[in-house]
Every structure is written in structure tokens, then in C-alpha cells.
Amino acid sequence: MSLPDAYHLTDEQQAVLQSDAEVITVRAGAGTGKTRLLVEWYLHQILERGARPSEIVAITFTRKAAAEMRERIVRRLRHAGRDEDARVAQVGPISTVHSLCERLLREQPLEAGVDPKFEIIGEGDERLTQAVYQAISDPELGDAELGAVRQFVAKRVRQTDLDTPAAWLAEQIGQFLRNWRQAGYTFGALEDITESFERFRQAQEDLVQQLLEEELGAPLGVRWVDDLKSVKQAFKAKNRRCALKRTPGIEEEEALRILYGLLRIAARAWSHLREAFETEAILDYTGLEERTLEFLQNRADSLRGKYRFLIVDEAQDLNRMQYQILRLLPVERSLFVGDPQQSIYLFRGADARLFEQQMERSTVYHLSWNHRSTGRILRCVEECLRRKWGERLPNLRCANAPVPEVEDEEDVFASPKLPDHGAAVELWALTKKEEIRQIADGIEALVREEGVNPGDITLITAWRSQIDQHAAELAARGIRVTTLGTGTSYFLRSEIRDLAAALRALADPNDDFALLCVLRSPLVGMTFDGWTQVGLDASKAGGVLPFIRNHSEQLSDADREAVSRFLDWFDRLQPLAHQVSTAEILSWIAHYTNLDTRFALRKDSRR
């Protein structure tokens, strides 16, 4: 049986549709009709193989993309007169990976070992940061682990004028935990390599894979493990430069001590995070993947017969754990579609190399006919990217028009021999400053000379940090701009975080995390050494507030004076925290702390 009004498929797409391979991987370049192929493959399983929509799992990367795929499938089924199948597909498993994980866990909570009423929180939830602060002040971590870390952070403060060392340290450890978890490695593995310094040393000596992959600080060059094969492959120092050694004054032995201390803190933070998740019956997105993977590793047989087919879109943007989950689903046939050149989610743990490995273990097809761009643009893209990708870059062919003959590389960037046409593609080789000025010149010319409305111009930057520079250059020319995804997101600015911490501390004086943030901020201005001492010893005194009230004699004169000023305004405002508006509290904080002056003295001050 075939669909009426079916799309005209290319020979390449038809070959995929007719394949009997159990696992198919399709490399589909930009504009080659992969969405059309996905929809037709889905329908082919229903019409030719007798599948029901409830038996086909279709995965794509965003909810919007899943909704669009569902809409196309439902529309095609209705055109085929399969109204019942269309109704089932409307609520079938067409979703993101995380939605699939949630579906599996909620359908079989006992087998998965989760609370059936669990809630899902975002990855940016402050629980992770709070767990790191708990770990830093954990009495089970002694000077053996934290001594080298304290010295290291203090050295970084002196060398780089680091404004918020506590927040920086928490961010680095938090990012490592995200990378470790997204890569599919377990809490037990991290505990194992941090069991003792000797165990850690042995692990780094045995490693044969990448060391400290993710760079966390430009001046420092601290790198974390991202791609490991086993516990023993946790670190590698032999035959490679240790990134920490590039920091002035840090030798290899000291670097190992620092890394060991950082990982000990990370392990304790993860332990605190797991306890919080269990107590509150919550999961973050990575935790959702972890529990689903554990469920499939132990109870995949309970799903046998439930699903027959699997479709995965944007497979190049899956992380290691997501690949493991999808491969463990007990299905008859699988279709993975992606393109390594279009991988954009490295920061979320995606690794295009995993897609290439998927190609090696399956039957591979290529889509090369581009239906979106002209031949000249395709040739330009190919010339630009070939230098980076070499033979790994697929050749795309123009489906709409023949590719024009080009005599030499320079002609790729030349305009066609037609009147009043600019170049199809412009390539500028400029420095960053020149690029910003050149772009502003171009926008100014469009606005002043051609009468283009500024609101009709969109400028997309590669890095968020560049947005402010472009905005300033345009503003200097009298061109008003509206920024989305501003260079430094408002609620992530240090001033806003400091004030938010002060509000949390006033609302709950037992919130040690918030109090530690305030003590190190310009609102109080404790030294790093004094702040560290409070963090380490607070638990023995019953919390941060009891320690600074009753044991301030242990602090330096400067820190004692800073704490005294803090307690003066904190004790005045705390009783008012639940009686007056937030605006009033902020106004009083500004009054007591001379807020404008303090923030204006910061390097990154913003009025």
C-alpha cells in the first residue's frame, strides 16, 4: 500500500525507505530533505510493515520540532484516509529525549525505582551550586583535600584580580559535574578515583585518553575530563602537558594535589545533590537521563514488544548517555539521521564524534541533493569548510539548478554576470575590532543611504560577549538597538546575584549559602582568607550567622570590622523582611552599604 499524494522522493531517499537494515544511519546535509525522509519512513512502517503509531518512537531535539513532525505525520495519515492512525499519532511517542525518559519513568516507576510523582527541575537550578558550597564547608573534607585548593584560588585572586572567587570556584566545579554526568559517567566512578590521593595518582598515570578536556579559565587553563573509557582513564599527566603547570608558580605535584582536591569537592557536592533529589522527589534533566539509563540497563525486557521502530532526528546533537538510552530501547529497526557539520550543542555534552561512531556500526546512506540553496552558495560553503573538514565534508549538489562552472577559487566569491547584483556571498577577513566597525559601517549605510528601517536589520553574533561591543559601536553612530540575549544577562550579573543573595539571607538567616555569597560580595567585602575560614568552620558553630556573631575574634581586624558593619544593617533589616516590600528592603540595603559607590568601584561596574 502506498500513500496518495506522496512527496516525490529522490533516489537517495527511496533507497533509505526500501532498506531492510535493522539499524540505519543517514548523513543528511543542510537542505537535503531529511524531515521529508523522516516523515515518509514513519509512514512507511505503518503502511508497509503494519506498525501502529503507538509502536513508533520518534525523537527530535526540541518540543517545537517534535510538534512540527507530529503535525506533518498526522496530516499525511489523514490524506491517506488513515484517520484512526492519525488520532493515535496525535498522542503517540513523538517527542524529545527528555520527554521520552519522563514517559518511561512515569509509566513504570516501581521498576525504575522512582517516586511516581517526581518533579523535573531545570539544569540551572541553584541546588547544584548550593551543593558545591555545602561541599566546600563539609567537615568531612579536611586540610588534606582543601589546603591545596585554598592556596590555588588565593593565587588566582592575586594573579587575575578575581572579583568573586567563591562563585568562580563553585561555577568550575558545577560545570565539571555537568560534563561528567552528561558524558554518562556515574557517581560511583567519581567516588572511586577520589577514594585517596594514591588512588587518584594511579588513575591519572594509567589514563590513555583525553585529559582535562574542557577549559574553564583562559589565564589558568584548568581542564576537566570529558571523554573517558573507564574509571582508570580519569586523568592523564604522562606524556602531556598538565594544564595547571602553565599557571605561574604551580608545579606538577602541586597541580595533582589541586586537581585531587577539586574532585573531592565535586564528589561531595554530587553526594549532597543526590540526597536533596531523593528527599524532594525531584530530578534535573541529567538525572532524568541517569535514572532512565539505569532502568533500561536493568529492566529493558519489560518494554519488549511495546515499541517496534525508533526514529532519531538531529542525532549529531545527542550526548553519550542519550545514545546509550536509545540503543537500549528494544526495537526491531532504528533510523538515525544527522550531520556532524551541524552539531551545535557541544556545551550540553553533545559530541559529533558519537554520530560518526554510530555510522560505523550501522548501514549508512547519504543525502546529497540540496533543495535550499543555489549552486554558487553551495560551492562557496564547500570552499570555506573544506579546509577545516577535509575529506569528511560531504559534497552537496544543487537540486534546483546546475552548479555553475568556476574556473578558480576566487570566482566562487564573485557575483554572477548580471546587472545590479551584489556578490552571492561576501567573505571578510578582519580582526575583531575591524569586524565590529565594518558591520556598523554596513548597517549605517543601509539606514542612512538606502532608508532601511533599523528594526528590519538583525545582527547575529557568534559569542554573547560580542553583543555589547556591537551595540556600543552602533549607538555611537546614533543607531538605536534592541538586544536579545544580552552580553551579560541581567540576572546573571554579579551585582544582581549579590543583592538576590542578600534578600534570601534576610528572608532565611539559616541559609548559609546565601550568607556566604553576601559576605564575599562588595556588600560586606570580606577577604578571601576570612571568607574561607567562615565557610570551613561555620558548621562547627551551628551555621554561618552563629559563627560570625560568636567567633569573630578568629578573624583578621579588617574582616572583623566588615562583619560588624554587616551585622549592624542585617539585624536592623531582618525583622522587616516579611513585613515590607522588596523595593523597600533594597532601598535600605543601598542606604546602609553605600551601594552605588561599592559597585561603581568594581571593574565590571554597570550603572
C-alpha positions as CSV (number, residue, x, y, z in Angstrom):
1,M,0.0,0.0,0.0
2,S,1.3,3.5,-0.7
3,L,0.2,7.0,0.2
4,P,-1.7,9.1,-2.2
5,D,-0.2,12.5,-2.9
6,A,3.1,11.2,-1.6
7,Y,6.0,13.5,-1.8
8,H,8.4,12.9,-4.7
9,L,11.4,11.4,-3.1
10,T,14.9,11.4,-4.6
11,D,16.6,8.1,-5.4
12,E,18.7,8.5,-2.2
13,Q,15.6,8.9,-0.1
14,Q,13.9,6.0,-1.8
15,A,16.9,3.8,-1.0
16,V,16.6,4.5,2.7
17,L,12.8,3.8,2.6
18,Q,13.3,0.4,0.9
19,S,16.2,-0.7,3.1
20,D,15.8,-3.8,5.3
21,A,18.7,-3.0,7.6
22,E,17.9,-3.2,11.3
23,V,19.9,-0.1,12.1
24,I,20.2,2.7,9.5
25,T,22.2,5.9,9.8
26,V,21.6,8.7,7.3
27,R,24.0,11.5,6.9
28,A,21.8,14.4,5.7
29,G,23.5,17.7,4.9
30,A,21.7,21.0,5.2
31,G,18.6,21.4,3.0
32,T,18.7,17.8,1.7
33,G,15.1,16.9,2.8
34,K,15.8,15.0,6.0
35,T,12.4,16.0,7.5
36,R,10.6,14.7,4.5
37,L,12.5,11.4,4.8
38,L,11.7,11.1,8.5
39,V,8.0,11.6,7.9
40,E,7.9,9.2,4.9
41,W,9.9,6.5,6.8
42,Y,7.4,6.8,9.7
43,L,4.5,6.3,7.4
44,H,6.3,3.5,5.5
45,Q,6.4,1.4,8.7
46,I,2.6,1.9,9.2
47,L,1.6,1.2,5.6
48,E,4.1,-1.4,4.5
49,R,5.1,-3.1,7.8
50,G,1.8,-2.9,9.7
51,A,3.0,-0.9,12.6
52,R,0.7,1.2,14.8
53,P,1.7,4.8,15.6
54,S,1.9,3.9,19.3
55,E,4.7,1.4,18.4
56,I,6.9,4.1,16.7
57,V,9.2,6.2,18.9
58,A,10.2,9.4,17.1
59,I,12.8,11.6,18.7
60,T,13.9,15.1,17.8
61,F,15.8,17.8,19.7
62,T,13.2,20.4,20.6
63,R,9.5,20.4,21.5
64,K,8.8,22.7,18.6
65,A,10.4,20.3,16.2
66,A,8.5,17.4,17.7
67,A,5.3,19.3,17.3
68,E,6.0,20.1,13.7
69,M,6.9,16.5,12.9
70,R,3.7,15.3,14.6
71,E,1.7,17.8,12.6
72,R,3.2,16.6,9.3
73,I,2.7,12.9,10.2
74,V,-0.9,13.4,11.2
75,R,-1.7,15.4,8.0
76,R,-0.1,12.8,5.8
77,L,-2.1,10.0,7.5
78,R,-5.3,11.9,7.1
79,H,-4.6,12.4,3.4
80,A,-4.1,8.6,3.2
81,G,-7.5,8.0,4.8
82,R,-6.0,6.6,7.9
83,D,-8.0,8.7,10.4
84,E,-7.7,6.2,13.3
85,D,-3.9,6.1,12.9
86,A,-3.8,9.9,12.7
87,R,-5.7,10.1,16.1
88,V,-3.2,7.7,17.7
89,A,-0.2,9.5,16.2
90,Q,-1.6,12.7,17.7
91,V,-0.8,11.4,21.2
92,G,1.9,8.9,20.3
93,P,5.6,8.9,21.4
94,I,6.8,11.8,19.1
95,S,8.9,13.8,21.5
96,T,12.3,15.0,22.8
97,V,14.7,12.6,24.5
98,H,13.8,14.1,27.9
99,S,10.0,13.7,27.2
100,L,10.6,10.0,26.3
101,C,12.6,9.5,29.5
102,E,9.8,11.0,31.6
103,R,7.2,8.9,29.8
104,L,9.2,5.7,30.6
105,L,9.8,6.5,34.2
106,R,6.2,7.6,34.9
107,E,4.8,4.5,33.2
108,Q,7.0,2.1,35.2
109,P,8.0,3.9,38.4
110,L,8.4,0.8,40.5
111,E,10.6,-0.9,38.0
112,A,12.6,2.3,37.6
113,G,12.8,2.9,41.4
114,V,11.5,6.5,41.3
115,D,8.7,8.3,43.1
116,P,5.8,8.3,40.6
117,K,5.1,11.9,41.5
118,F,8.6,13.1,40.9
119,E,9.1,16.7,39.6
120,I,11.5,17.9,36.9
121,I,13.6,21.0,37.5
122,G,15.9,22.9,35.1
123,E,19.6,22.2,34.9
124,G,20.3,25.8,36.1
125,D,18.6,25.1,39.4
126,E,20.6,26.6,42.3
127,R,20.6,23.3,44.1
128,L,23.8,22.3,42.3
129,T,25.5,25.5,43.3
130,Q,24.3,25.1,46.9
131,A,25.6,21.5,46.9
132,V,29.0,22.8,45.9
133,Y,29.0,25.4,48.7
134,Q,27.9,22.7,51.1
135,A,30.9,20.6,49.9
136,I,33.3,23.4,50.4
137,S,32.3,23.7,54.0
138,D,31.8,20.0,54.6
139,P,33.7,19.0,57.8
140,E,34.5,15.6,56.2
141,L,36.8,17.3,53.9
142,G,39.9,18.3,55.8
143,D,43.0,20.3,55.0
144,A,44.5,17.4,53.1
145,E,41.9,18.0,50.4
146,L,41.2,21.7,50.7
147,G,44.6,23.1,51.6
148,A,45.9,23.0,48.0
149,V,42.6,24.3,46.6
150,R,42.6,27.3,49.0
151,Q,46.1,28.2,48.1
152,F,45.3,27.7,44.4
153,V,42.3,30.0,44.5
154,A,44.1,32.6,46.5
155,K,46.9,32.6,43.9
156,R,44.4,33.1,41.2
157,V,42.9,36.0,43.1
158,R,46.3,37.7,43.3
159,Q,47.2,37.0,39.6
160,T,43.9,37.9,38.0
161,D,42.1,40.2,40.4
162,L,39.3,37.7,40.6
163,D,36.3,39.5,41.9
164,T,34.1,36.7,43.2
165,P,36.4,33.6,43.9
166,A,33.8,31.6,45.7
167,A,31.3,32.0,42.8
168,W,34.1,31.2,40.3
169,L,35.1,28.1,42.2
170,A,31.5,26.9,42.5
171,E,30.9,27.5,38.8
172,Q,34.0,25.5,37.8
173,I,33.1,22.5,40.0
174,G,29.5,22.7,38.9
175,Q,30.4,22.7,35.3
176,F,32.7,19.7,35.8
177,L,29.8,17.8,37.4
178,R,27.5,18.7,34.5
179,N,30.1,17.5,32.0
180,W,30.8,14.3,33.9
181,R,27.1,13.4,34.3
182,Q,26.2,14.3,30.7
183,A,29.0,12.1,29.5
184,G,27.2,9.2,31.2
185,Y,29.7,8.5,34.0
186,T,28.5,7.6,37.4
187,F,28.8,8.9,40.9
188,G,30.5,5.7,41.9
189,A,33.2,6.3,39.3
190,L,33.9,9.7,40.7
191,E,34.0,8.3,44.3
192,D,36.4,5.6,43.2
193,I,39.0,7.8,41.7
194,T,38.8,10.2,44.7
195,E,39.0,7.5,47.3
196,S,42.6,8.5,48.2
197,F,45.3,10.6,46.7
198,E,47.3,7.5,45.8
199,R,44.2,6.0,44.0
200,F,43.9,9.3,42.1
201,R,47.6,9.3,41.2
202,Q,47.3,5.8,39.9
203,A,44.3,6.7,37.8
204,Q,46.0,9.6,36.1
205,E,49.1,7.5,35.4
206,D,47.0,4.8,33.7
207,L,45.0,7.1,31.5
208,V,45.4,6.7,27.7
209,Q,42.6,9.1,26.6
210,Q,42.0,12.8,26.7
211,L,42.9,14.8,29.8
212,L,41.1,17.7,31.2
213,E,39.2,18.4,28.0
214,E,37.0,21.4,28.9
215,E,38.9,24.6,29.5
216,L,37.5,26.6,32.4
217,G,39.6,29.7,32.6
218,A,41.6,31.4,30.0
219,P,44.5,32.6,32.2
220,L,44.6,29.4,34.1
221,G,43.9,26.7,31.5
222,V,42.3,24.3,34.0
223,R,40.8,21.5,32.0
224,W,38.4,18.8,33.1
225,V,37.8,15.2,32.0
226,D,35.1,14.9,29.3
227,D,35.8,11.8,27.3
228,L,36.7,8.7,29.4
229,K,36.5,5.0,28.7
230,S,36.8,3.7,32.3
231,V,37.4,4.8,35.8
232,K,41.1,4.2,35.3
233,Q,41.0,6.7,32.4
234,A,40.2,9.6,34.6
235,F,43.3,11.7,34.2
236,K,46.4,11.7,32.1
237,A,49.6,13.6,33.0
238,K,52.1,11.3,31.4
239,N,53.4,12.5,28.0
240,R,51.2,15.5,28.1
241,R,51.5,19.0,29.5
242,C,49.5,19.4,32.6
243,A,47.3,22.5,32.1
244,L,47.8,23.7,35.6
245,K,51.5,23.7,35.1
246,R,51.0,26.6,32.7
247,T,49.9,28.7,35.7
248,P,53.0,30.5,37.0
249,G,54.3,29.0,40.2
250,I,52.4,25.7,40.0
251,E,54.5,22.5,39.7
252,E,53.2,19.1,38.6
253,E,52.9,17.6,42.1
254,E,51.0,20.7,43.3
255,A,48.8,20.6,40.2
256,L,47.9,17.0,41.1
257,R,47.0,18.0,44.7
258,I,44.8,20.8,43.4
259,L,43.0,18.5,40.9
260,Y,42.5,15.9,43.6
261,G,41.1,18.5,46.0
262,L,38.7,19.9,43.3
263,L,37.5,16.4,42.5
264,R,37.0,15.6,46.2
265,I,34.8,18.7,46.5
266,A,33.0,17.6,43.3
267,A,32.3,14.2,44.7
268,R,31.0,15.6,48.0
269,A,28.8,18.1,46.1
270,W,27.3,15.3,44.0
271,S,26.6,13.4,47.2
272,H,24.7,16.4,48.6
273,L,22.9,16.8,45.4
274,R,21.7,13.2,45.3
275,E,20.5,13.4,48.8
276,A,18.5,16.6,48.0
277,F,16.9,15.0,44.9
278,E,15.9,11.9,46.9
279,T,14.4,13.9,49.7
280,E,12.4,16.3,47.5
281,A,11.5,13.6,44.8
282,I,12.9,15.7,42.0
283,L,15.1,15.1,39.0
284,D,17.0,17.5,36.8
285,Y,17.3,16.7,33.1
286,T,20.6,14.9,33.5
287,G,19.2,13.0,36.5
288,L,16.2,12.1,34.3
289,E,18.6,10.5,31.8
290,E,20.6,8.8,34.5
291,R,17.5,7.1,36.0
292,T,16.2,6.1,32.6
293,L,19.6,4.6,31.6
294,E,19.7,2.6,34.9
295,F,16.1,1.4,34.2
296,L,16.9,0.2,30.7
297,Q,20.2,-1.4,31.8
298,N,18.3,-3.5,34.3
299,R,14.7,-3.8,33.1
300,A,14.7,-3.2,29.3
301,D,12.9,-6.5,28.8
302,S,9.8,-5.0,30.4
303,L,9.4,-2.9,27.3
304,R,9.9,-5.7,24.8
305,G,7.0,-5.6,22.3
306,K,5.8,-2.2,23.3
307,Y,7.9,-0.3,20.7
308,R,8.9,-1.7,17.3
309,F,10.6,1.2,15.5
310,L,12.8,4.1,16.5
311,I,13.4,7.4,14.6
312,V,16.0,9.8,15.8
313,D,16.4,13.3,14.2
314,E,19.4,15.6,14.8
315,A,21.4,12.6,16.0
316,Q,24.6,14.6,15.9
317,D,23.4,16.6,18.9
318,L,22.9,13.6,21.2
319,N,25.2,13.2,24.2
320,R,26.8,9.9,25.2
321,M,24.1,9.0,27.8
322,Q,21.3,9.7,25.3
323,Y,22.9,7.4,22.7
324,Q,23.1,4.7,25.4
325,I,19.4,5.1,26.2
326,L,18.2,5.0,22.6
327,R,20.4,2.0,21.8
328,L,19.0,0.1,24.8
329,L,15.4,0.5,23.6
330,P,14.2,-3.0,22.5
331,V,13.0,-2.2,18.9
332,E,13.1,-4.1,15.6
333,R,14.5,-1.3,13.4
334,S,16.1,2.1,14.0
335,L,16.7,5.2,11.9
336,F,19.3,7.8,13.0
337,V,19.5,11.0,10.9
338,G,22.1,13.7,11.4
339,D,25.0,15.7,10.1
340,P,28.3,16.2,12.1
341,Q,28.8,19.6,10.4
342,Q,25.6,20.9,12.0
343,S,26.4,19.9,15.6
344,I,25.8,23.0,17.8
345,Y,25.2,21.6,21.3
346,L,28.8,20.8,22.5
347,F,28.1,22.9,25.6
348,R,25.3,20.5,26.5
349,G,27.5,17.4,26.2
350,A,26.8,16.7,22.5
351,D,29.7,15.1,20.6
352,A,29.5,14.8,16.8
353,R,32.1,12.0,17.0
354,L,29.4,9.8,18.6
355,F,27.4,10.2,15.4
356,E,30.4,9.2,13.3
357,Q,30.8,6.1,15.6
358,Q,27.1,5.4,15.0
359,M,27.7,5.4,11.3
360,E,30.5,2.8,11.7
361,R,28.1,0.4,13.5
362,S,25.2,0.6,11.1
363,T,24.1,0.7,7.4
364,V,24.9,4.2,6.1
365,Y,23.1,6.3,3.5
366,H,23.9,9.8,2.3
367,L,21.6,12.6,1.2
368,S,23.5,14.9,-1.1
369,W,20.8,16.8,-3.1
370,N,20.4,20.3,-1.6
371,H,16.9,21.8,-2.2
372,R,17.5,25.1,-0.4
373,S,20.5,27.0,-1.9
374,T,21.9,27.9,-5.2
375,G,24.9,26.2,-6.7
376,R,27.1,29.2,-6.2
377,I,26.4,29.4,-2.5
378,L,27.0,25.6,-2.1
379,R,30.4,26.0,-3.8
380,C,31.3,28.9,-1.6
381,V,30.4,26.9,1.6
382,E,32.3,23.9,0.3
383,E,35.4,26.0,-0.4
384,C,35.3,27.6,3.1
385,L,34.6,24.4,5.0
386,R,36.8,22.0,3.1
387,R,39.9,23.5,4.7
388,K,38.5,22.6,8.1
389,W,36.8,19.3,7.4
390,G,38.9,17.9,4.5
391,E,37.5,14.7,3.0
392,R,35.0,14.4,5.9
393,L,33.0,17.2,4.3
394,P,30.2,15.7,2.0
395,N,29.7,17.2,-1.4
396,L,26.2,18.8,-1.7
397,R,24.6,19.0,-5.1
398,C,22.1,21.7,-6.1
399,A,18.7,20.1,-6.8
400,N,17.2,23.4,-8.1
401,A,19.7,24.4,-10.8
402,P,23.0,23.3,-12.2
403,V,26.2,24.3,-10.4
404,P,27.9,26.9,-12.5
405,E,31.4,26.2,-13.7
406,V,34.0,28.0,-11.7
407,E,37.5,28.5,-13.1
408,D,39.3,29.3,-9.9
409,E,38.7,29.6,-6.2
410,E,38.4,33.4,-6.3
411,D,35.5,33.2,-8.7
412,V,33.4,31.5,-6.0
413,F,33.0,34.8,-4.3
414,A,32.4,36.8,-7.4
415,S,28.9,38.0,-8.3
416,P,27.2,36.5,-11.3
417,K,27.4,38.5,-14.6
418,L,24.1,40.1,-14.1
419,P,23.3,43.8,-13.7
420,D,22.7,45.3,-10.2
421,H,23.5,42.1,-8.3
422,G,26.0,42.0,-5.4
423,A,28.1,39.0,-4.7
424,A,26.1,35.9,-3.7
425,V,28.4,35.6,-0.7
426,E,30.8,38.1,0.8
427,L,33.8,36.9,2.8
428,W,35.6,39.4,5.0
429,A,39.0,38.7,6.6
430,L,39.1,41.1,9.5
431,T,40.3,41.5,13.1
432,K,37.6,41.6,15.8
433,K,37.7,45.4,16.1
434,E,37.7,45.8,12.3
435,E,34.8,43.4,12.0
436,I,32.7,45.4,14.5
437,R,33.5,48.7,12.7
438,Q,32.8,47.2,9.3
439,I,29.5,45.7,10.3
440,A,28.5,49.1,11.8
441,D,29.5,50.8,8.6
442,G,27.3,48.4,6.6
443,I,24.3,48.9,8.9
444,E,24.8,52.7,8.9
445,A,24.9,52.7,5.1
446,L,21.7,50.7,4.9
447,V,19.9,53.0,7.3
448,R,21.3,56.4,6.1
449,E,21.7,55.8,2.4
450,E,19.1,53.2,1.5
451,G,16.4,54.2,4.0
452,V,16.2,50.7,5.6
453,N,14.3,50.6,8.9
454,P,16.7,49.7,11.7
455,G,14.1,47.4,13.0
456,D,14.3,45.3,9.8
457,I,18.0,44.5,10.5
458,T,19.1,41.6,12.6
459,L,22.6,41.1,13.7
460,I,23.6,37.6,15.0
461,T,26.9,37.2,16.8
462,A,28.9,34.1,17.4
463,W,29.5,34.9,21.1
464,R,27.3,36.5,23.6
465,S,30.2,38.6,24.8
466,Q,30.3,40.4,21.4
467,I,26.8,41.8,21.7
468,D,27.7,44.7,23.9
469,Q,30.6,45.7,21.6
470,H,28.4,45.8,18.6
471,A,25.6,47.7,20.4
472,A,28.1,50.3,21.6
473,E,29.5,50.9,18.1
474,L,26.0,51.3,16.6
475,A,24.9,53.6,19.5
476,A,28.0,55.8,18.9
477,R,26.6,56.3,15.3
478,G,23.2,57.3,16.6
479,I,21.6,54.0,15.7
480,R,19.3,52.6,18.4
481,V,19.5,48.9,19.1
482,T,17.5,46.3,21.0
483,T,19.5,43.4,22.3
484,L,18.2,39.9,22.9
485,G,20.4,37.5,25.0
486,T,22.4,40.5,26.2
487,G,26.2,40.1,26.6
488,T,25.9,39.7,30.3
489,S,22.4,38.5,31.2
490,Y,20.8,40.9,33.7
491,F,20.0,38.3,36.3
492,L,23.5,36.7,36.0
493,R,25.3,39.9,36.6
494,S,27.3,39.8,39.8
495,E,25.6,42.9,41.3
496,I,22.2,41.3,40.9
497,R,23.3,37.9,42.3
498,D,24.7,39.7,45.3
499,L,21.5,41.6,46.0
500,A,19.4,38.4,45.5
501,A,21.7,36.6,48.0
502,A,21.1,39.4,50.5
503,L,17.4,39.1,50.1
504,R,17.5,35.4,50.6
505,A,19.6,35.7,53.7
506,L,17.3,38.3,55.2
507,A,14.3,36.0,54.4
508,D,16.0,33.0,55.9
509,P,19.0,33.7,58.3
510,N,19.8,29.9,58.3
511,D,20.5,30.0,54.5
512,D,24.3,29.6,54.8
513,F,24.8,29.5,51.1
514,A,23.2,33.0,50.7
515,L,25.1,34.4,53.7
516,L,28.4,33.2,52.3
517,C,27.6,34.9,49.0
518,V,26.8,38.2,50.8
519,L,30.0,38.0,52.9
520,R,32.3,37.8,49.9
521,S,30.3,40.4,47.9
522,P,31.0,44.2,47.9
523,L,28.1,44.5,50.3
524,V,30.4,43.2,53.0
525,G,33.8,42.7,51.4
526,M,35.4,40.0,53.5
527,T,38.9,38.9,52.4
528,F,39.1,35.5,50.7
529,D,41.1,34.0,53.6
530,G,38.5,35.2,56.1
531,W,35.6,34.1,53.9
532,T,37.2,30.6,53.5
533,Q,37.7,30.3,57.3
534,V,34.0,31.1,57.9
535,G,33.0,28.5,55.2
536,L,35.2,25.8,56.8
537,D,34.3,26.4,60.4
538,A,30.7,27.5,60.3
539,S,29.3,24.0,60.6
540,K,31.1,23.6,64.0
541,A,29.4,26.7,65.3
542,G,25.9,25.8,64.0
543,G,25.9,27.9,60.9
544,V,27.4,31.0,59.3
545,L,25.5,33.5,61.3
546,P,26.3,32.0,64.7
547,F,30.0,31.8,63.7
548,I,30.4,35.4,62.8
549,R,28.4,36.5,65.8
550,N,30.2,34.4,68.4
551,H,33.7,33.6,66.9
552,S,34.7,36.8,65.1
553,E,37.8,37.0,67.2
554,Q,39.3,34.3,65.0
555,L,39.1,36.7,62.0
556,S,41.5,39.5,61.0
557,D,40.9,43.0,62.1
558,A,39.7,44.0,58.6
559,D,37.3,41.1,58.4
560,R,36.0,41.6,61.9
561,E,35.2,45.3,61.1
562,A,33.5,44.2,57.8
563,V,31.4,41.6,59.7
564,S,30.5,44.2,62.4
565,R,29.2,46.6,59.7
566,F,27.2,43.8,58.1
567,L,25.6,42.6,61.3
568,D,24.6,46.2,62.1
569,W,22.4,46.6,59.0
570,F,21.5,42.9,58.7
571,D,20.0,42.8,62.3
572,R,18.0,46.0,61.6
573,L,16.5,44.8,58.3
574,Q,16.0,41.1,59.1
575,P,12.8,41.6,61.2
576,L,11.4,43.7,58.4
577,A,12.0,41.0,55.7
578,H,8.4,39.7,55.8
579,Q,6.7,43.0,56.6
580,V,7.8,45.5,53.9
581,S,8.2,45.3,50.1
582,T,11.3,44.0,48.4
583,A,11.8,47.5,46.9
584,E,12.0,49.0,50.4
585,I,14.4,46.4,51.6
586,L,16.7,47.0,48.6
587,S,16.5,50.7,49.3
588,W,17.6,50.2,52.9
589,I,20.4,47.9,51.8
590,A,21.6,50.6,49.4
591,H,21.4,53.2,52.1
592,Y,23.3,51.2,54.8
593,T,26.0,49.8,52.4
594,N,26.7,52.9,50.2
595,L,25.8,50.5,47.4
596,D,26.3,52.8,44.4
597,T,29.9,53.6,45.4
598,R,30.8,50.0,46.1
599,F,29.5,48.7,42.8
600,A,31.0,51.6,40.9
601,L,34.4,50.6,42.1
602,R,34.2,47.2,40.5
603,K,35.9,46.5,37.2
604,D,32.7,45.4,35.6
605,S,30.5,48.1,37.1
606,R,27.3,48.9,35.3
607,R,25.2,51.8,36.3
